[in-house]
Amino acid sequence: MKVKKVLRKYNLEPKEHKDQIFIEDEDIQKEVVELANLEEGDRVLEIGAGIGNLTKYIAQTCQVTAIEKDGRMAAVLRHLELDNITVLQRDVMSTHLKNLEFNKIVSNLPYSVSTPLTFKLLNLDWDLAVLIYQKEFAERLTGKPGTMNNSRMALKVNYHCDTELVRVITSDKFHPEPVTDSAVVRLEKKDVEGKDREFWKIVKAAFHHKRKLVKNSLKDSAHFLDLDEEEVKDLEGSLPDKRVYECTIKDFERIQNVLDDLL
């Protein structure tokens, strides 16, 4: 789809601060959709569908539910009269996505809600997602233990999914041109048991001081766990002798076991 031509036709002026940026390069539009390995029986969720520059290619293969907050752009999506498409004019953050039927997600996500939206998606049942984020965010999202990109978000995403930062899309490939480059991330959902709230509470507390040794980070973050520093200090010999950013899921399982009696 030729983005500028469509925008002129409908007299639209997208704004980056409203998360309205679209991939202009048609080859990249197709490449993003192809990464989802779509088949006829798939049902795709697209968030922030905009004027349909990805939607058009998704709908050529399978059913797509396109969520778009902006009423003018939702109207464009409907006017395209594509087969296999349901348009929902809604704010995705207030939408009960569990009520929608889909097994794949293909989206140029609204960057301003990348963190809460990613956590929201992780709580849903799907197989594969191809998502576009700001480049720096994508690097943090796919960060691995032992790297400075490891974070509580990366740990949770990598626990639930096999992750791959597939490619960078430079800012000049978008309209309007954003201030930073973007990146395509491919997530394949794994069949794992969910961790309880206490586990992720410990992870969050520890990552407040990700460069520190676990024992020191947890002492400094004890109040986030409703503990006293001295209580944590008494257990520090049983904690992993690592810096927080070096820790894996198994390390945090060990930390939870150590703290269990106190919590």
Beta strands, then each sheet from edge to edge (+ up, - down):
strand 1: 22-23
strand 2: 43-47
strand 3: 63-67
strand 4: 85-88
strand 5: 104-108
strand 6: 128-134
strand 7: 161-169
strand 8: 174-175
strand 9: 182-189
sheet 1: 1+ 8-
sheet 2: 4+ 3+ 2+ 5+ 6+ 9- 7+
end
